[in-house]
């Protein structure tokens, strides 16, 4: 199963390196990974580091990193740009911010569950919240989202959500860049109104969210 992961980035090299490594580490038997970084013309060494990483892993079986560094209209625009580059052979897609990481072997579990539940459009996992020193703050398990509640509350956290690529393409829903901090809510609200088939895995801790002090959703 091939995963296509989009990461928006802007002057976030301090966190991006861990993000990239956490995605690369997911490659295993039956799991291929294509990680695309959509960078907003960073000046902190991001481009140079990504180029070096790409060169070093050019021949890594089952793994591909691509990136583009160009001005954009912000976080949500960068994600939209990255998702529009999704290759036709992707089976599962997700977006992971630069200050987030996947936990070990998560893709293998997600792939197995997606194979088992062929009718699932989305799969939701739990996540852990850490401070900048990697100290535990809290954790959150996925609730079952509803069309009614999704009008006012962001029930789905982006770094915990995996989309079946075919279902995502069919919906054709992207982030509304006119919002600064509510685009996640609007994105998943619009998805909920398409009546997606959702699989929850509340005991699978899939990712880590780091409170860096500049997180829009946290503040």
Protein Blocks (a to p, Z undefined) as FASTA:
>chain_A
ZZddddddehilmmmmmmmmmmmmmgcghiacddddddehiaehmmmmmmmmmmmmmmgg
hiacdddddddebjklmmmmmmmmpcfkbfbdcdddfkbccdehklmmmmmmmmmmmmbm
bdcdddddddfkopafbdcddddddfklmmmpcfbcfklcccdfklmmmnopacdfkbfk
lmmmmmmmmmmmnopacdddfkbcfbdcddehpamklZZ
